[in-house]
Amino acid sequence: MYSAIGVVTPPATLLSLDQVRRHIRIDTEDEDDLLEIYLGAATTMAEEFLARALVTQTLRWVMAHSPPTNQFPMFPFTAFILPLWMPYSMLFQRPVEIPRSPVQSIVSIATGQWGQADTVLDPSSYHLDLNTEPSRLHLLNGAGNFPSDHLIVEFVAGYADPASVPKPIVMAILLLTAFLYENRGDAGGDMPPAATALLWPYKIQTFGG
């Protein structure tokens, strides 16, 4: 199964450039354009690591039916062998975890086949469980089981009040921004250990990692 998530409505910035300047101890605004890029990259790195949306934003999550080539045996065999992938029609018989937390609400859910008009599901055909992290989506009454090859979920996620974002996450983003600013060359792909330590307690843990 193919899955991808994209931003529909970008969030406001969690930190101001003035806060970043004071953290890095820069006295001028000459490099504000660069700092804005580094701050955006640092925020994205933190969100990807945490599987969280930090400031209110609208996201689009697409799941598409794409069976792997190893679903059947490669040679004749008399025994019954189950496919090595879960059929798309069975996927929504169980709760589906929304890939960003905290979820505020569902905007819309649509399903259909590529090249044809999508069908928007009625809100009565699904239930969003906000009592867990990650939040879980339940499709009711067989919704999603009819012929379709993709499901598109638009939802609002993020902390409704930026001031409620845990302070260790804010501190980690400041550290990441400073790290990117001070290491403009090839400094490797790992986050600074201090930033990782600050973020780790808030990372959403799932079966896939």
C-alpha atoms as a printed R data frame, in Angstrom:
    type eleno elety resid chain resno       x       y       z
1   ATOM     1    CA   MET     A     1   0.000   0.000   0.000
2   ATOM     2    CA   TYR     A     2   1.222   3.475  -0.914
3   ATOM     3    CA   SER     A     3   0.814   6.261   1.641
4   ATOM     4    CA   ALA     A     4   1.761   9.947   1.488
5   ATOM     5    CA   ILE     A     5   0.993  13.051   3.502
6   ATOM     6    CA   GLY     A     6   1.110  16.673   2.337
7   ATOM     7    CA   VAL     A     7   0.276  20.131   3.630
8   ATOM     8    CA   VAL     A     8  -2.908  21.807   2.376
9   ATOM     9    CA   THR     A     9  -2.865  24.869   4.636
10  ATOM    10    CA   PRO     A    10   0.622  25.745   5.962
11  ATOM    11    CA   PRO     A    11   0.921  26.534   9.659
12  ATOM    12    CA   ALA     A    12   2.053  29.776  11.208
13  ATOM    13    CA   THR     A    13   5.601  29.736  12.546
14  ATOM    14    CA   LEU     A    14   6.064  28.402  16.050
15  ATOM    15    CA   LEU     A    15   8.992  30.717  16.795
16  ATOM    16    CA   SER     A    16   9.708  34.277  15.741
17  ATOM    17    CA   LEU     A    17  12.921  35.325  14.030
18  ATOM    18    CA   ASP     A    18  13.580  37.594  17.004
19  ATOM    19    CA   GLN     A    19  13.607  34.549  19.291
20  ATOM    20    CA   VAL     A    20  15.960  32.741  16.921
21  ATOM    21    CA   ARG     A    21  18.294  35.743  16.727
22  ATOM    22    CA   ARG     A    22  18.448  36.022  20.503
23  ATOM    23    CA   HIS     A    23  19.159  32.299  20.851
24  ATOM    24    CA   ILE     A    24  21.972  32.360  18.293
25  ATOM    25    CA   ARG     A    25  23.095  35.804  19.555
26  ATOM    26    CA   ILE     A    26  22.794  37.664  16.275
27  ATOM    27    CA   ASP     A    27  22.434  41.430  16.585
28  ATOM    28    CA   THR     A    28  21.404  42.306  13.023
29  ATOM    29    CA   GLU     A    29  18.560  41.349  10.685
30  ATOM    30    CA   ASP     A    30  20.891  40.922   7.701
31  ATOM    31    CA   GLU     A    31  20.518  37.128   7.650
32  ATOM    32    CA   ASP     A    32  16.815  36.911   8.418
33  ATOM    33    CA   ASP     A    33  16.079  35.311   5.041
34  ATOM    34    CA   LEU     A    34  18.509  32.490   5.843
35  ATOM    35    CA   LEU     A    35  17.293  32.143   9.414
36  ATOM    36    CA   GLU     A    36  13.748  31.740   8.126
37  ATOM    37    CA   ILE     A    37  14.879  28.830   5.931
38  ATOM    38    CA   TYR     A    38  16.798  27.181   8.774
39  ATOM    39    CA   LEU     A    39  13.878  27.626  11.171
40  ATOM    40    CA   GLY     A    40  11.476  26.056   8.666
41  ATOM    41    CA   ALA     A    41  13.824  23.126   8.076
42  ATOM    42    CA   ALA     A    42  14.347  22.614  11.816
43  ATOM    43    CA   THR     A    43  10.606  22.636  12.459
44  ATOM    44    CA   THR     A    44  10.017  20.099   9.677
45  ATOM    45    CA   MET     A    45  12.774  17.855  11.042
46  ATOM    46    CA   ALA     A    46  11.192  17.951  14.491
47  ATOM    47    CA   GLU     A    47   7.697  17.229  13.156
48  ATOM    48    CA   GLU     A    48   8.922  14.291  11.060
49  ATOM    49    CA   PHE     A    49  10.845  12.843  14.003
50  ATOM    50    CA   LEU     A    50   7.902  13.247  16.368
51  ATOM    51    CA   ALA     A    51   5.132  12.319  13.887
52  ATOM    52    CA   ARG     A    52   3.422  15.449  15.206
53  ATOM    53    CA   ALA     A    53   2.043  18.666  13.776
54  ATOM    54    CA   LEU     A    54   3.128  21.450  16.083
55  ATOM    55    CA   VAL     A    55   0.994  24.404  14.965
56  ATOM    56    CA   THR     A    56  -2.544  24.142  13.565
57  ATOM    57    CA   GLN     A    57  -2.419  23.087   9.904
58  ATOM    58    CA   THR     A    58  -4.555  21.241   7.375
59  ATOM    59    CA   LEU     A    59  -3.024  18.044   5.988
60  ATOM    60    CA   ARG     A    60  -3.983  15.639   3.209
61  ATOM    61    CA   TRP     A    61  -3.253  11.959   3.734
62  ATOM    62    CA   VAL     A    62  -3.479   9.693   0.684
63  ATOM    63    CA   MET     A    63  -3.558   5.901   0.827
64  ATOM    64    CA   ALA     A    64  -3.538   4.033  -2.473
65  ATOM    65    CA   HIS     A    65  -3.887   0.366  -3.381
66  ATOM    66    CA   SER     A    66  -0.558  -0.857  -4.740
67  ATOM    67    CA   PRO     A    67  -0.054  -4.610  -4.222
68  ATOM    68    CA   PRO     A    68   3.555  -5.773  -4.195
69  ATOM    69    CA   THR     A    69   4.799  -8.273  -6.762
70  ATOM    70    CA   ASN     A    70   5.334 -11.000  -4.132
71  ATOM    71    CA   GLN     A    71   1.655 -11.554  -3.358
72  ATOM    72    CA   PHE     A    72   1.652 -14.982  -5.041
73  ATOM    73    CA   PRO     A    73   4.120 -17.915  -4.973
74  ATOM    74    CA   MET     A    74   6.913 -17.723  -7.519
75  ATOM    75    CA   PHE     A    75   6.533 -21.424  -8.435
76  ATOM    76    CA   PRO     A    76   3.668 -23.984  -8.533
77  ATOM    77    CA   PHE     A    77   2.734 -25.234  -5.089
78  ATOM    78    CA   THR     A    78  -0.165 -27.389  -3.894
79  ATOM    79    CA   ALA     A    79  -0.627 -25.741  -0.491
80  ATOM    80    CA   PHE     A    80  -2.718 -22.606   0.022
81  ATOM    81    CA   ILE     A    81  -0.444 -19.624   0.642
82  ATOM    82    CA   LEU     A    82  -1.760 -16.341   1.960
83  ATOM    83    CA   PRO     A    83  -0.706 -13.156   0.185
84  ATOM    84    CA   LEU     A    84   2.174 -11.307   1.819
85  ATOM    85    CA   TRP     A    85   0.157  -8.075   1.889
86  ATOM    86    CA   MET     A    86  -3.177  -7.054   3.376
87  ATOM    87    CA   PRO     A    87  -5.873  -6.669   0.699
88  ATOM    88    CA   TYR     A    88  -6.972  -3.054   0.378
89  ATOM    89    CA   SER     A    89 -10.604  -4.010   0.978
90  ATOM    90    CA   MET     A    90  -9.632  -5.448   4.387
91  ATOM    91    CA   LEU     A    91  -7.573  -2.457   5.453
92  ATOM    92    CA   PHE     A    92 -10.461  -0.427   6.809
93  ATOM    93    CA   GLN     A    93 -12.112  -3.234   8.762
94  ATOM    94    CA   ARG     A    94  -9.882  -2.162  11.640
95  ATOM    95    CA   PRO     A    95  -9.076   1.316  13.043
96  ATOM    96    CA   VAL     A    96  -6.547   3.266  10.988
97  ATOM    97    CA   GLU     A    97  -3.955   5.411  12.761
98  ATOM    98    CA   ILE     A    98  -3.778   9.030  11.599
99  ATOM    99    CA   PRO     A    99  -0.096   9.744  10.835
100 ATOM   100    CA   ARG     A   100   0.087  13.142  12.591
101 ATOM   101    CA   SER     A   101  -0.842  14.129  16.144
102 ATOM   102    CA   PRO     A   102  -2.586  15.835  17.796
103 ATOM   103    CA   VAL     A   103  -5.589  15.638  15.468
104 ATOM   104    CA   GLN     A   104  -8.212  18.346  15.940
105 ATOM   105    CA   SER     A   105 -10.837  17.334  13.383
106 ATOM   106    CA   ILE     A   106 -11.568  15.640  10.059
107 ATOM   107    CA   VAL     A   107 -12.250  18.010   7.149
108 ATOM   108    CA   SER     A   108 -13.300  15.349   4.648
109 ATOM   109    CA   ILE     A   109 -12.764  11.750   3.601
110 ATOM   110    CA   ALA     A   110 -13.023  10.779  -0.055
111 ATOM   111    CA   THR     A   111 -12.576   7.481  -1.844
112 ATOM   112    CA   GLY     A   112 -12.653   6.390  -5.450
113 ATOM   113    CA   GLN     A   113 -10.671   5.196  -8.424
114 ATOM   114    CA   TRP     A   114  -8.006   7.161 -10.263
115 ATOM   115    CA   GLY     A   115  -9.351   8.963 -13.310
116 ATOM   116    CA   GLN     A   116 -12.860   9.133 -11.884
117 ATOM   117    CA   ALA     A   117 -14.619  11.582  -9.582
118 ATOM   118    CA   ASP     A   118 -14.075  10.808  -5.905
119 ATOM   119    CA   THR     A   119 -16.947  10.058  -3.550
120 ATOM   120    CA   VAL     A   120 -16.952  12.125  -0.355
121 ATOM   121    CA   LEU     A   121 -18.030  10.023   2.608
122 ATOM   122    CA   ASP     A   122 -20.815  11.244   4.850
123 ATOM   123    CA   PRO     A   123 -19.537  12.109   8.363
124 ATOM   124    CA   SER     A   124 -21.947   9.524   9.765
125 ATOM   125    CA   SER     A   125 -19.941   6.788   8.021
126 ATOM   126    CA   TYR     A   126 -16.799   7.256  10.093
127 ATOM   127    CA   HIS     A   127 -15.724   7.953  13.665
128 ATOM   128    CA   LEU     A   128 -12.571   9.707  14.861
129 ATOM   129    CA   ASP     A   129 -11.158   8.531  18.185
130 ATOM   130    CA   LEU     A   130  -9.306  11.465  19.768
131 ATOM   131    CA   ASN     A   131  -8.617   9.638  23.030
132 ATOM   132    CA   THR     A   132  -5.479   7.945  21.729
133 ATOM   133    CA   GLU     A   133  -2.173   9.050  20.233
134 ATOM   134    CA   PRO     A   134  -2.059   8.577  17.359
135 ATOM   135    CA   SER     A   135  -5.754   9.250  16.838
136 ATOM   136    CA   ARG     A   136  -7.662   6.426  15.166
137 ATOM   137    CA   LEU     A   137 -10.121   6.581  12.307
138 ATOM   138    CA   HIS     A   138 -12.948   4.038  12.193
139 ATOM   139    CA   LEU     A   139 -14.861   3.589   8.935
140 ATOM   140    CA   LEU     A   140 -18.387   2.417   9.731
141 ATOM   141    CA   ASN     A   141 -21.019   0.377   7.897
142 ATOM   142    CA   GLY     A   142 -18.608  -0.959   5.284
143 ATOM   143    CA   ALA     A   143 -17.440   2.485   4.160
144 ATOM   144    CA   GLY     A   144 -14.307   2.044   2.070
145 ATOM   145    CA   ASN     A   145 -15.049  -1.602   1.287
146 ATOM   146    CA   PHE     A   146 -16.710  -0.837  -2.030
147 ATOM   147    CA   PRO     A   147 -14.496  -0.859  -5.152
148 ATOM   148    CA   SER     A   148 -11.880   1.856  -4.791
149 ATOM   149    CA   ASP     A   149  -8.156   2.179  -5.147
150 ATOM   150    CA   HIS     A   150  -7.459   5.161  -2.925
151 ATOM   151    CA   LEU     A   151  -8.633   6.976   0.164
152 ATOM   152    CA   ILE     A   152  -7.962  10.693   0.770
153 ATOM   153    CA   VAL     A   153  -8.276  12.092   4.288
154 ATOM   154    CA   GLU     A   154  -8.048  15.830   4.910
155 ATOM   155    CA   PHE     A   155  -7.695  16.690   8.565
156 ATOM   156    CA   VAL     A   156  -6.679  19.494  10.895
157 ATOM   157    CA   ALA     A   157  -3.798  18.745  13.255
158 ATOM   158    CA   GLY     A   158  -1.517  20.616  15.603
159 ATOM   159    CA   TYR     A   159  -1.650  22.241  19.002
160 ATOM   160    CA   ALA     A   160  -4.545  24.711  18.909
161 ATOM   161    CA   ASP     A   161  -2.581  27.134  21.088
162 ATOM   162    CA   PRO     A   162   1.112  27.445  20.122
163 ATOM   163    CA   ALA     A   163   1.849  28.287  23.758
164 ATOM   164    CA   SER     A   164   0.804  24.726  24.674
165 ATOM   165    CA   VAL     A   165   3.575  23.124  22.603
166 ATOM   166    CA   PRO     A   166   5.829  21.455  25.196
167 ATOM   167    CA   LYS     A   167   8.818  23.637  26.009
168 ATOM   168    CA   PRO     A   168  11.374  20.852  25.373
169 ATOM   169    CA   ILE     A   169  10.107  20.670  21.764
170 ATOM   170    CA   VAL     A   170  10.489  24.442  21.388
171 ATOM   171    CA   MET     A   171  13.998  24.242  22.832
172 ATOM   172    CA   ALA     A   172  14.896  21.404  20.452
173 ATOM   173    CA   ILE     A   173  13.803  23.482  17.451
174 ATOM   174    CA   LEU     A   174  15.976  26.370  18.640
175 ATOM   175    CA   LEU     A   175  18.933  23.982  18.966
176 ATOM   176    CA   LEU     A   176  18.272  22.529  15.509
177 ATOM   177    CA   THR     A   177  17.996  25.985  13.950
178 ATOM   178    CA   ALA     A   178  21.283  27.050  15.529
179 ATOM   179    CA   PHE     A   179  22.906  23.788  14.408
180 ATOM   180    CA   LEU     A   180  21.837  24.313  10.786
181 ATOM   181    CA   TYR     A   181  22.981  27.940  10.900
182 ATOM   182    CA   GLU     A   182  26.383  27.142  12.374
183 ATOM   183    CA   ASN     A   183  27.032  24.067  10.189
184 ATOM   184    CA   ARG     A   184  26.250  25.280   6.701
185 ATOM   185    CA   GLY     A   185  28.399  22.673   5.021
186 ATOM   186    CA   ASP     A   186  27.979  18.903   5.038
187 ATOM   187    CA   ALA     A   187  27.618  18.136   8.743
188 ATOM   188    CA   GLY     A   188  25.961  14.739   8.405
189 ATOM   189    CA   GLY     A   189  22.302  13.823   8.644
190 ATOM   190    CA   ASP     A   190  21.975  13.244  12.389
191 ATOM   191    CA   MET     A   191  20.346  15.690  14.753
192 ATOM   192    CA   PRO     A   192  22.427  17.022  17.648
193 ATOM   193    CA   PRO     A   193  22.158  14.608  20.598
194 ATOM   194    CA   ALA     A   194  20.732  17.331  22.838
195 ATOM   195    CA   ALA     A   195  17.878  17.982  20.391
196 ATOM   196    CA   THR     A   196  17.150  14.265  20.076
197 ATOM   197    CA   ALA     A   197  17.067  13.885  23.863
198 ATOM   198    CA   LEU     A   198  14.611  16.777  24.167
199 ATOM   199    CA   LEU     A   199  12.308  15.411  21.452
200 ATOM   200    CA   TRP     A   200  12.361  11.720  22.316
201 ATOM   201    CA   PRO     A   201   9.813  11.738  25.186
202 ATOM   202    CA   TYR     A   202   7.230  13.282  22.814
203 ATOM   203    CA   LYS     A   203   7.836  10.981  19.836
204 ATOM   204    CA   ILE     A   204   4.734   9.070  18.712
205 ATOM   205    CA   GLN     A   205   5.635   5.386  18.839
206 ATOM   206    CA   THR     A   206   3.902   3.097  16.349
207 ATOM   207    CA   PHE     A   207   4.301  -0.516  15.246
208 ATOM   208    CA   GLY     A   208   6.304   0.660  12.233
209 ATOM   209    CA   GLY     A   209   8.697   2.734  14.373
